[in-house]
Amino acid sequence: MLQLAGIAVDAVSVGGLETCIQLPGYDLAIDIGRCPRSSVYKDTILITHGHMDHIGGICYHAATRGMMGLEPPTYVVGPEYTKAVSDLFNAYRRLDRSALNHKLVTIGPGDELPLTNGRVARPFRSIHRIPCQGYGIWSTKKKLRAEYMGLPGVELRDLRLSGVEISDTVEAPELAFTGDTLIEVVEREEVVRKARLLIMEVTFVDDRVTVEQCRSKGHIHLDEVAERADLFENEAILFTHFSGRYRGWEIREALRKRLPERLLSRVTPLLGSHE
């Protein structure tokens, strides 16, 4: 379990094999991968796109929750995938002879999904070989307006009871996850640059795969990140989705050699499956 910018992250991600980003503090996961055992306890799964390594375990997740007597989960997909995911569940119902109860929610860029504790999730368009959307998570809090600061609690209460709006709603981007994407998402999406914690795919890290080859696959190369080092305002950054060809020491060495210190100091590579 990682703690990054005050946010707990339990993640597995290897390019082409499996990606599941669990966020225990939010009671959700982004992508389901092959359904890691601990992900069964996540009620809500935000799906970025339809590649097997990101969505392959979705029916198994629903079946396991049903077997364990847990509440039906909620799966959130972009509009391009609603019918296909429904068809997938129907096919598995015929195979499994079980209900596979779940709720399927469709949202896309411009929509939002209410979460717990006043948070909201909003998708944004990522740039991949097939339709893909990342997700930003914002906290929403009430902040007392400046003109009422310093007033006694009794006066504030009386103002509220009389119908005076004494607070403004303030939003702050807590987390962004890019899904699979080209590097341009950093330039296009403010939440990617400003979220307290950014979780971003960086599939290739050295010259064994060139930037051009990487882009043709719809992914980010470490050299593209280095070129844009000054864009990242995040407190912490988790790099995920490294190609399975790399060992942990190779990834760490590439980060050390290719990233400027002002960015490297905030970066954590997800290496569990590469050691």
C-alpha positions in Angstrom: 0.0 0.0 0.0 1.4 3.4 -1.0 0.7 6.7 0.7 1.2 9.5 -1.8 0.1 13.1 -1.1 -2.0 11.8 1.8 -3.9 9.4 -0.5 -3.7 5.6 -0.1 -3.1 3.7 -3.3 -3.1 -0.1 -3.7 -2.3 -0.7 -7.4 -1.1 -3.3 -9.9 -0.2 -2.2 -13.4 1.9 -3.8 -16.1 1.4 -2.7 -19.7 -0.7 -5.3 -21.6 -1.1 -7.6 -18.6 -3.2 -5.9 -15.9 -4.1 -2.5 -14.5 -6.2 -2.0 -11.3 -5.8 1.2 -9.3 -7.5 0.8 -5.9 -8.2 3.8 -3.8 -9.3 2.6 -0.3 -10.0 6.0 1.0 -12.6 6.6 -1.8 -14.0 3.0 -1.7 -13.4 2.6 -5.4 -11.0 1.4 -8.0 -10.1 2.7 -11.5 -10.1 -0.2 -13.9 -10.4 -3.8 -12.7 -7.6 -5.6 -14.5 -7.9 -9.4 -13.8 -9.8 -8.6 -10.6 -7.2 -8.7 -7.8 -8.7 -10.3 -4.8 -8.8 -7.2 -2.7 -10.7 -5.3 -5.4 -13.7 -7.5 -4.7 -14.4 -5.2 -1.7 -14.5 -2.0 -3.9 -18.1 -1.0 -4.5 -17.5 1.2 -7.5 -15.2 0.6 -10.5 -14.4 3.4 -12.9 -13.4 1.9 -16.3 -11.1 3.9 -18.6 -11.4 1.8 -21.8 -12.1 -1.6 -23.2 -8.7 -3.2 -23.5 -8.6 -6.6 -21.8 -5.9 -5.7 -19.3 -8.1 -3.0 -17.9 -11.6 -4.5 -18.0 -11.0 -8.3 -18.2 -12.1 -9.1 -14.6 -15.3 -7.1 -14.6 -17.7 -10.1 -14.7 -15.6 -12.1 -12.3 -15.8 -9.1 -9.9 -19.6 -9.0 -10.0 -19.8 -12.8 -9.7 -17.5 -12.9 -6.6 -19.3 -10.1 -4.9 -22.6 -12.0 -5.4 -21.1 -15.2 -4.1 -19.9 -13.4 -1.0 -23.3 -11.7 -0.3 -21.9 -8.2 -1.0 -24.0 -5.4 -2.5 -24.2 -5.3 -6.3 -21.3 -3.2 -7.5 -21.4 -0.1 -9.7 -19.4 0.0 -13.0 -18.8 3.4 -14.6 -18.1 3.4 -18.4 -17.9 5.9 -21.2 -20.8 6.0 -23.6 -18.8 4.1 -26.2 -18.8 1.0 -24.0 -22.3 0.8 -22.5 -23.8 -1.7 -25.0 -20.6 -3.8 -25.2 -20.4 -4.2 -21.5 -24.1 -5.0 -21.2 -23.6 -7.6 -24.0 -20.6 -9.0 -22.1 -22.6 -9.5 -18.9 -25.4 -11.1 -20.8 -23.0 -13.6 -22.4 -21.6 -14.5 -19.0 -25.1 -14.9 -17.6 -25.8 -17.6 -20.2 -22.4 -19.2 -19.4 -22.6 -18.9 -15.6 -26.3 -19.3 -15.0 -26.1 -16.5 -12.4 -27.6 -13.0 -12.1 -24.3 -11.1 -12.0 -26.2 -8.2 -10.4 -24.6 -4.8 -10.9 -25.4 -1.2 -11.8 -24.0 0.1 -15.0 -23.5 3.9 -15.1 -22.6 5.8 -18.3 -20.8 9.1 -18.0 -18.4 11.0 -20.3 -16.5 14.2 -20.4 -18.8 17.0 -19.1 -20.6 14.7 -16.7 -19.8 13.9 -13.0 -20.4 11.1 -10.6 -21.0 12.0 -6.9 -18.8 10.0 -4.5 -18.6 9.8 -0.7 -17.6 12.7 1.6 -18.6 15.4 -0.8 -16.2 14.3 -3.6 -17.1 14.0 -7.3 -15.5 12.1 -10.2 -15.4 13.7 -13.6 -14.1 11.9 -16.7 -11.9 13.6 -19.3 -10.8 12.5 -22.8 -7.6 10.5 -23.0 -6.0 9.8 -26.3 -5.5 6.1 -27.1 -5.9 3.7 -29.9 -9.5 3.1 -28.8 -11.9 5.4 -26.9 -10.5 6.1 -23.5 -11.3 8.4 -20.6 -9.3 9.3 -17.6 -10.9 10.5 -14.3 -10.3 13.4 -12.0 -11.5 13.3 -8.4 -12.4 16.6 -6.7 -13.1 17.4 -3.1 -15.9 19.9 -2.4 -16.0 21.9 0.8 -17.9 24.9 2.2 -15.7 27.9 2.9 -16.9 30.8 5.0 -17.1 34.0 3.0 -14.5 36.6 3.9 -17.0 39.2 5.1 -18.3 36.8 7.8 -15.0 35.6 9.1 -14.5 36.5 12.8 -18.2 36.6 13.6 -19.4 34.7 16.7 -21.0 31.3 16.0 -24.4 32.6 17.2 -24.4 35.3 14.6 -23.4 32.9 11.9 -26.2 30.6 12.9 -28.7 33.4 12.8 -27.6 34.5 9.4 -28.0 30.9 8.1 -31.4 30.6 9.6 -32.5 33.9 8.0 -31.5 32.5 4.6 -28.2 34.3 4.1 -25.6 32.3 2.1 -22.5 32.7 4.3 -20.3 30.1 2.5 -19.0 29.4 -0.9 -18.4 25.9 -2.3 -14.7 25.4 -3.0 -13.4 22.6 -5.2 -9.9 21.2 -5.2 -8.5 18.5 -7.5 -7.3 15.6 -5.3 -6.4 12.9 -7.9 -6.2 12.3 -11.6 -5.7 9.0 -13.4 -5.0 9.2 -17.1 -5.7 5.7 -18.3 -3.8 4.7 -21.4 -3.0 7.8 -23.4 -0.7 10.0 -25.4 1.3 12.6 -23.6 -0.9 15.4 -25.0 -3.4 14.8 -22.2 -1.0 16.6 -19.9 -1.3 19.7 -22.0 -5.0 19.5 -22.6 -6.3 18.6 -19.2 -5.7 21.0 -16.3 -6.7 18.4 -13.7 -3.8 16.2 -14.9 -1.3 19.0 -14.2 -2.8 20.3 -11.0 -4.3 17.3 -9.1 -2.6 16.7 -5.7 -1.8 13.2 -6.9 -1.3 12.3 -10.5 -1.4 8.6 -11.6 -0.1 8.4 -15.1 0.9 5.7 -17.5 4.5 5.7 -18.7 4.8 2.5 -20.7 8.3 2.8 -22.2 11.4 4.3 -20.6 14.4 3.9 -22.8 15.6 3.6 -26.4 14.5 0.0 -26.9 11.2 1.5 -27.9 11.5 4.9 -29.6 9.1 7.8 -28.9 7.6 7.3 -32.4 7.0 3.6 -31.8 5.5 4.3 -28.4 3.2 6.9 -29.9 2.0 4.5 -32.5 0.8 2.2 -29.7 -1.1 5.0 -28.0 1.2 5.3 -25.0 3.6 7.7 -23.2 7.4 7.5 -23.4 9.5 8.8 -20.5 11.4 11.2 -22.8 8.1 12.9 -23.5 7.5 13.4 -19.8 11.0 14.9 -19.4 10.4 17.4 -22.2 7.3 18.6 -20.3 8.7 18.6 -16.8 7.7 22.1 -16.0 4.1 21.5 -16.7 3.6 19.2 -13.7 2.4 21.1 -10.6 1.4 17.9 -8.7 2.5 17.2 -5.2 3.1 13.6 -6.0 3.1 11.5 -9.2 2.8 7.7 -9.6 4.0 6.3 -12.8 2.3 3.0 -13.8 1.8 0.7 -16.8 5.5 0.0 -17.4 6.1 -2.5 -20.1 6.8 -6.0 -18.8 10.2 -6.0 -20.6 11.7 -3.8 -17.9 13.1 -4.9 -14.6 12.7 -2.6 -11.6 16.3 -1.5 -11.6 16.1 -0.5 -15.3 13.1 1.7 -14.6 14.7 3.4 -11.6 17.9 4.0 -13.6 16.0 5.4 -16.5 14.1 7.8 -14.2 17.3 8.9 -12.6 19.0 9.6 -15.9 16.2 11.1 -17.9 14.1 13.2 -15.5 15.2 16.6 -14.0 15.5 16.5 -10.2 12.6 19.0 -9.8 10.3 16.4 -11.3 12.1 13.2 -10.2 11.8 14.2 -6.5 8.0 13.9 -6.8 7.8 10.7 -8.8 7.2 7.2 -7.5 7.4 4.3 -10.0 4.9 1.4 -9.5 7.4 -1.5 -9.5 5.8 -4.4 -7.7 5.5 -6.6 -10.7 8.9 -5.6 -12.1 11.2 -6.6 -9.2 
